[in-house]
Each structure stands twice: as structure tokens, then as C-alpha cells.
Amino acid sequence: PLAPRNPREPLMFGTLISSTDPVSTMSIMSSLNTSPMLHALIFGESVLNDAVCITLYKTLEGFHPFLYESPKMVQFGLGDFGKVMVIFSGITMVSVMLGVACGLLCSMISKKFPMIRNHPEIEMGMTFFFAYACYCLGEIIEMSGIMALFFCAIVLAHYHSHNLSDNSKVAVWSTVQALGFFAETAVFVVLGITAVASFVTSTYRWSIPFVFSGLFLCILGRAVQVCLLSVLMNLGLKNPITAKMQLVMIMAGGRGAV
């Protein structure tokens, strides 16, 4: 159970449970040809929130009392919350700059050396090397590797992809899709095994009131923030976010990231 007198653990739990994963929602929306604006709103939210969630969780994890021998670190006050936000902002900024720099460097090399287009294996290797090197470098300097990788991928898709040959574009895209499929499948396999093991072993303990209260508060909190942000955004939008769109956005966030 979460420690009621230690706000650090509820904050860590909140960072994990607040991240949305509306993949199935977007798949249904694509097949139904729904409003492009609604699709952009849901997709834009889901693109970055996983990286933000992991970065914020790791920042809070650094303040956890179990990582320190001094009992003075057990208390978590308002000043510590300010430190968390400052550290989180610094990690985010440095990670974004690192990802953009790696993506631009890869794009510049592929642009300045067009002879690489005659060797698809080099193009593929260079693309994956810079992406993986960006992630590793972010972790080595104790920043957010996944945040750096995310922005590196944005830059590579915007610039580097236009420098690739047609065969390399198809190969890179197919490889990324296959790796993503296998990674997602592995996550759900591990989740299923863990769920089954939680019922047959004494390692885990289920709390039905906590599960349902957490689910209710997640939906309530999401409804409040979606409605408030929609009202603010409608002040400057020519095509306002309708009540039906808001309802879809609220329900799309019911599925959190594992």
C-alpha cells in the first residue's frame, strides 16, 4: 500500500497511472474517418506523455528515502516539490537538445555524403546507430534517454528520411514497425504472466477498494482537466472543441500505459 504520510509515493503512482495509451481508440477513429481535429488532439497527447511520465517518475525516484541512508531525506516538503520540478525541467531541456543534436548530425551526414544512398545497409545501420547512441548517451549522462530518443526520431523523420533511398525507407519503416510490434507483444505477455502470478502467489496483494477508487479518480480527474483545457482552447479556436469531442477524449484516456 501507498504510505499515507509520504507524498512521494502517491506522486510516483500518479505519474505512472496518468499516462494515457489510446492506441485502440485511434485505430477505431482511423477506420471510421472521424474528425481530423479530434484525431490530432488525441494523437498529440499520447505521443509525448509516455516520455514525460518516465522522466518525471525517475526524477521522483531520486528523492525516494530508500535510496538514501540519512533519515533526513524521508520527509518530503514543499521545497522538495520545487526541487523536483526544477530537476524535471532541466532533464527535459537537456534531453530534448541532445535528441535534436543527434538527429541533426545524422541528417547532416546523410545530406553531405550522398554516395551513402548506394549502400542501403549503411543507411539503415547509421539510422539505428544514431538513434540507439542518442538513447545510450542520454542514460550515461543521467538524463532521459527515452526523451532524447523521441526527439531524435522526430528530427530523423523530418529531415533524415528525405535523404534515404527508396529501398532504405521501406526497410527502415518495416524494421521499426516489426520491432515495435514485438516489444508491445512482449510487454503484454509479461503483464499477463504477472497478473496470473499475482493470484496464485503471495508476492502480490490485491486491494479492490484501491483499484476502483483509483479508477474513479482517474476518470474524474481526466474529465475535469479535459473540460477546463477545452474551454481555454476554445477561446482562441475558430473550430471549437465540441462536447462530443471532449467525451471521446475523456474515454480515450481510460487506458493507461503499462
C-alpha positions as CSV (number, residue, x, y, z in Angstrom):
1,P,0.0,0.0,0.0
2,L,1.0,3.6,-0.5
3,A,2.4,5.4,2.5
4,P,-0.3,8.0,3.6
5,R,2.3,10.2,5.3
6,N,4.8,10.2,2.5
7,P,3.5,12.2,-0.5
8,R,6.4,10.9,-2.6
9,E,4.8,7.5,-3.3
10,P,1.4,8.9,-4.3
11,L,3.2,11.3,-6.7
12,M,5.2,8.4,-8.2
13,F,2.0,6.4,-8.6
14,G,0.2,9.3,-10.1
15,T,2.9,9.8,-12.8
16,L,2.5,6.2,-13.9
17,I,-1.3,6.0,-13.8
18,S,-1.9,9.3,-15.5
19,S,-0.1,8.4,-18.7
20,T,-2.6,7.5,-21.5
21,D,-2.3,4.9,-24.3
22,P,-5.2,5.5,-26.7
23,V,-3.8,3.2,-29.4
24,S,-7.0,1.2,-29.8
25,T,-9.1,4.4,-29.8
26,M,-7.0,5.9,-32.7
27,S,-7.3,2.7,-34.7
28,I,-11.1,2.8,-34.4
29,M,-11.1,6.5,-35.3
30,S,-9.0,5.9,-38.4
31,S,-11.4,3.2,-39.7
32,L,-14.4,5.5,-39.0
33,N,-13.0,8.6,-40.7
34,T,-13.6,10.8,-37.7
35,S,-12.7,14.5,-37.4
36,P,-9.1,15.2,-38.2
37,M,-9.0,17.7,-35.3
38,L,-10.1,15.1,-32.8
39,H,-7.6,12.6,-34.1
40,A,-4.8,15.3,-33.9
41,L,-5.8,16.1,-30.3
42,I,-5.7,12.5,-29.1
43,F,-2.6,11.6,-31.0
44,G,-0.8,14.7,-29.9
45,E,-1.5,13.9,-26.2
46,S,-0.4,10.3,-26.5
47,V,2.9,11.0,-28.4
48,L,4.8,12.7,-25.6
49,N,3.1,11.7,-22.4
50,D,4.9,8.4,-22.0
51,A,8.3,10.1,-22.2
52,V,7.2,12.8,-19.7
53,C,5.8,10.1,-17.4
54,I,9.0,8.1,-17.3
55,T,11.2,11.2,-16.9
56,L,9.0,12.6,-14.0
57,Y,8.9,9.1,-12.3
58,K,12.7,8.8,-12.4
59,T,13.0,12.3,-11.0
60,L,10.8,11.5,-8.1
61,E,12.5,8.1,-7.6
62,G,15.7,10.0,-7.0
63,F,14.1,11.6,-3.9
64,H,12.8,8.3,-2.5
65,P,14.1,7.7,1.1
66,F,15.2,4.1,0.3
67,L,17.9,5.5,-1.9
68,Y,19.5,7.4,1.0
69,E,20.9,6.3,4.3
70,S,20.1,9.5,6.0
71,P,16.7,9.6,7.7
72,K,16.5,13.4,7.0
73,M,15.5,12.5,3.4
74,V,12.3,10.7,4.5
75,Q,10.3,14.0,4.8
76,F,9.1,15.4,1.6
77,G,8.1,19.1,1.9
78,L,7.1,21.9,-0.4
79,G,10.7,22.8,-1.0
80,D,11.4,19.2,-2.3
81,F,8.5,19.5,-4.7
82,G,10.1,22.6,-6.1
83,K,13.4,20.8,-6.5
84,V,11.6,18.0,-8.3
85,M,10.1,20.5,-10.8
86,V,13.4,22.2,-11.4
87,I,15.2,18.9,-11.9
88,F,12.5,17.6,-14.2
89,S,12.6,20.8,-16.3
90,G,16.4,20.6,-16.5
91,I,16.4,16.9,-17.5
92,T,13.7,17.6,-20.1
93,M,15.5,20.5,-21.7
94,V,18.9,18.8,-21.9
95,S,17.3,15.6,-23.2
96,V,15.4,17.5,-25.9
97,M,18.6,19.3,-27.0
98,L,20.6,16.0,-27.0
99,G,17.9,14.3,-29.2
100,V,17.7,17.2,-31.6
101,A,21.5,17.4,-31.9
102,C,21.9,13.7,-32.7
103,G,19.1,13.8,-35.2
104,L,20.6,16.8,-37.0
105,L,24.0,15.3,-37.0
106,C,22.7,12.1,-38.7
107,S,20.7,14.1,-41.2
108,M,23.7,16.3,-42.0
109,I,25.9,13.3,-42.6
110,S,23.4,11.7,-44.9
111,K,23.0,15.0,-46.7
112,K,26.7,15.8,-47.2
113,F,27.6,12.3,-48.3
114,P,25.0,11.3,-51.0
115,M,27.1,8.3,-52.0
116,I,25.7,6.5,-49.0
117,R,22.4,6.1,-50.9
118,N,24.2,3.4,-53.0
119,H,24.6,1.3,-49.8
120,P,21.2,0.6,-48.1
121,E,22.9,-1.4,-45.4
122,I,25.0,1.6,-44.4
123,E,21.9,3.9,-44.4
124,M,20.0,1.5,-42.1
125,G,22.9,1.0,-39.8
126,M,23.6,4.7,-39.5
127,T,19.9,5.4,-38.8
128,F,19.6,2.9,-36.0
129,F,23.1,3.6,-34.7
130,F,22.4,7.3,-34.1
131,A,19.0,6.6,-32.5
132,Y,20.5,4.0,-30.1
133,A,23.6,6.1,-29.4
134,C,21.3,9.0,-28.6
135,Y,19.4,6.9,-26.0
136,C,22.6,5.4,-24.5
137,L,24.2,8.9,-24.3
138,G,21.2,10.3,-22.5
139,E,21.3,7.4,-19.9
140,I,25.0,7.7,-19.4
141,I,24.9,11.4,-18.6
142,E,21.9,10.6,-16.3
143,M,19.3,12.4,-18.4
144,S,16.2,10.9,-20.0
145,G,17.2,8.5,-22.8
146,I,13.7,7.9,-23.9
147,M,13.0,11.7,-24.2
148,A,16.2,12.2,-26.2
149,L,15.3,9.2,-28.4
150,F,11.8,10.6,-29.0
151,F,13.0,14.0,-30.3
152,C,15.8,12.4,-32.2
153,A,13.2,10.3,-34.0
154,I,11.2,13.4,-34.8
155,V,14.2,15.1,-36.4
156,L,15.2,11.9,-38.3
157,A,11.6,11.6,-39.7
158,H,11.5,15.3,-40.7
159,Y,15.0,15.6,-42.2
160,H,16.9,12.3,-42.5
161,S,14.1,10.3,-44.1
162,H,14.3,12.5,-47.2
163,N,17.9,11.7,-47.7
164,L,17.4,7.9,-47.7
165,S,17.0,5.9,-50.8
166,D,13.6,4.3,-51.5
167,N,14.7,0.8,-50.5
168,S,16.1,2.1,-47.3
169,K,12.9,4.0,-46.4
170,V,10.9,0.8,-46.8
171,A,13.4,-1.3,-44.9
172,V,13.7,1.2,-42.0
173,W,10.0,1.6,-41.7
174,S,9.3,-2.1,-41.8
175,T,12.0,-2.8,-39.3
176,V,10.7,-0.2,-36.9
177,Q,7.2,-1.5,-37.2
178,A,8.3,-5.1,-36.6
179,L,10.4,-4.1,-33.5
180,G,7.5,-2.1,-32.1
181,F,5.1,-4.9,-32.6
182,F,7.4,-7.4,-30.8
183,A,8.1,-5.0,-28.0
184,E,4.5,-4.3,-27.4
185,T,3.7,-8.1,-27.5
186,A,6.4,-8.8,-25.0
187,V,5.1,-6.2,-22.6
188,F,1.6,-7.7,-22.7
189,V,3.0,-11.2,-22.3
190,V,4.9,-10.1,-19.2
191,L,1.8,-8.3,-17.9
192,G,-0.4,-11.4,-18.4
193,I,2.1,-13.6,-16.6
194,T,2.4,-11.1,-13.7
195,A,-1.4,-10.8,-13.5
196,V,-1.8,-14.6,-13.3
197,A,1.1,-14.9,-10.8
198,S,-0.5,-12.3,-8.6
199,F,-3.5,-14.6,-8.0
200,V,-1.5,-17.8,-7.3
201,T,1.4,-16.5,-5.2
202,S,1.6,-14.4,-2.1
203,T,4.1,-12.0,-3.5
204,Y,1.4,-9.6,-4.6
205,R,-1.7,-8.4,-2.7
206,W,-4.8,-7.0,-4.4
207,S,-6.9,-4.2,-2.9
208,I,-10.3,-4.0,-4.6
209,P,-11.3,-0.6,-2.9
210,F,-8.0,0.9,-4.0
211,V,-8.4,-0.3,-7.6
212,F,-12.0,1.0,-8.0
213,S,-11.3,4.3,-6.2
214,G,-8.2,4.8,-8.3
215,L,-10.1,4.2,-11.5
216,F,-12.9,6.6,-10.4
217,L,-10.5,9.3,-9.5
218,C,-8.6,8.9,-12.8
219,I,-11.8,9.3,-14.9
220,L,-12.9,12.2,-12.7
221,G,-9.6,14.0,-12.9
222,R,-9.3,13.5,-16.6
223,A,-12.9,14.8,-17.1
224,V,-12.0,17.9,-15.2
225,Q,-8.8,18.7,-17.0
226,V,-10.2,17.9,-20.5
227,C,-13.2,20.2,-19.9
228,L,-11.1,23.0,-18.4
229,L,-8.5,22.9,-21.1
230,S,-11.1,22.7,-23.8
231,V,-12.8,25.8,-22.5
232,L,-9.5,27.7,-22.6
233,M,-8.5,26.4,-26.0
234,N,-12.0,27.3,-27.5
235,L,-11.2,30.9,-26.7
236,G,-8.7,31.0,-29.5
237,L,-10.0,28.4,-31.9
238,K,-12.2,29.0,-34.9
239,N,-13.5,25.5,-34.8
240,P,-14.2,24.8,-31.1
241,I,-13.8,21.5,-29.4
242,T,-17.4,20.2,-29.1
243,A,-18.9,18.3,-26.2
244,K,-18.8,15.1,-28.1
245,M,-15.1,15.5,-28.8
246,Q,-14.5,16.1,-25.1
247,L,-16.4,13.0,-24.2
248,V,-14.2,10.9,-26.6
249,M,-11.1,12.4,-25.2
250,I,-12.1,11.6,-21.7
251,M,-12.9,8.0,-22.5
252,A,-9.7,7.6,-24.6
253,G,-7.6,8.3,-21.5
254,G,-9.2,5.4,-19.6
255,R,-6.5,3.1,-20.7
256,G,-3.2,3.9,-19.1
257,A,0.3,2.9,-20.2
258,V,1.7,-0.3,-18.7
